Amino acid sequence: MNITEKDKQYVAGTYRRFPVEIARGSGSVVTDTSGKEYIDMGSGIGVTSFGIADPEWKAAVAEQLGKVQHTSNLYYTGPCADLAEQLCLRTGLSKVFFSNSGAEANECAVKVARKYAAEKHGDGCFTVVTLKNSFHGRTLSMLAATGQEHYHELFRPLTPGFASIAAGDMDGLRELAGRVGIAGVLIECVQGEGGVVEIGAGFAAELAAWCRDNDVLLMVDEVQTGNGRTGALYSYMNYGIEPDVVTTAKGLGGGLPLGAAIIGEKARNVLGFGDHGSTFGGNPVCCAGALSVLNRIDDELLEGVRRKAAFLRARFEGAPGIKGVSGMGLMMGLATERPAGTVVSELISEGVLCLTAKDKVRLLPALNIPDGLLALAADKIAAVCARKETN
């Protein structure tokens, strides 16, 4: 059997894979088993922040592999402590819990909110509010948190204690607060799986003020938006709000599984001994790779992200076949006249790998993608979007 046949035979059929067998890559170019090259405009769904086989990331990971690959959290390791320090210094928050994924980071945030609320407001205060059209992960609790009915249909009964309001609906939040005790609010500043949609700075500010006035923890899911993706270290910084908990993953590890819940001053001591844990969380190899990523997300890189995002917007806005452009930084959605799935499939033939998000073509290139390669990919995307449907 070839790779595709073997995968279909032995791997659980949870993914609708594209017909591409990736064998290797360098930077923003990947090569399949036939030798064909593709410009990578998806970066593993926003994971490979500095591209494939990034030399600095590889060196950091290899150096740590030569020392110790795992110790468990019964012992101290330098990469774990150093990464936690950097995350706190860069955000102004106070403590970090490391996990393996974004869903687990969000689970930790919910536990922090519920324990904080129970201690401050009593056992009846436990509801976590999210936004309709959101996505927070695949665990049962994070499915319940996700504000999209499609993800709920086959997995009931869902974990209780979650409710969703529409972005912008402060009246709905106040009405809900009159009926249940709210422990926390969990939001994405840009709803990635929901179609690359910004929730808006005005609503974010009003929501943050309400949480502050009502002693409710404000939690921001930065799993996809974080680590430089939106032109700021974390997307909430573009809105000028101050969360109590920030969750992140994907681009932080640069290709290794790593999640983090970064906890602010108000809740810094909520989690105590035995309240939470993770066998692999804070793994020294993953943390070493993450340090190499985080240490390079500086003002110069972020300015480059914003400049490249502006270039893409100028290229696509008003272009034939493109009805609109959404998103923030290098997290971009294209509303296309032709079906997004068709556009993405045809782009594979043209040597460009893109993603979809609901009915949009989604772009998540590496933060350091070269300008020439970005321009070439943009031209190919624009050309495919401009094609007319044939019957």
Secondary structure by P-SEA (a helix, b strand, c coil): ccaaaaaaacccccccccccccccccccccccccccccccccccccccccccccaaaaaaaaaaaacccccccccccaaaaaaaaaaaaaccccbbbbcccaaaaaaaaaaaaaaaaaaccccccbbbbbbccccccccaaaaaaccccccccccccccccbbbbccccaaaaaaaaacccccbbbbbccccccccccccaaaaaaaaaaaaaacbbbbbbcccccccccccccccccccccccbbbbccccccccbbbbbbbccccccccccccccccccccaaaaaaaaaaaaaccaaaaaaaaaaaaaaaaacccccccccccccccbbbbbccccaaaaaaaaaaacbbbbbccccbbbbccccccaaaaaaaaaaaaaaaaccccc
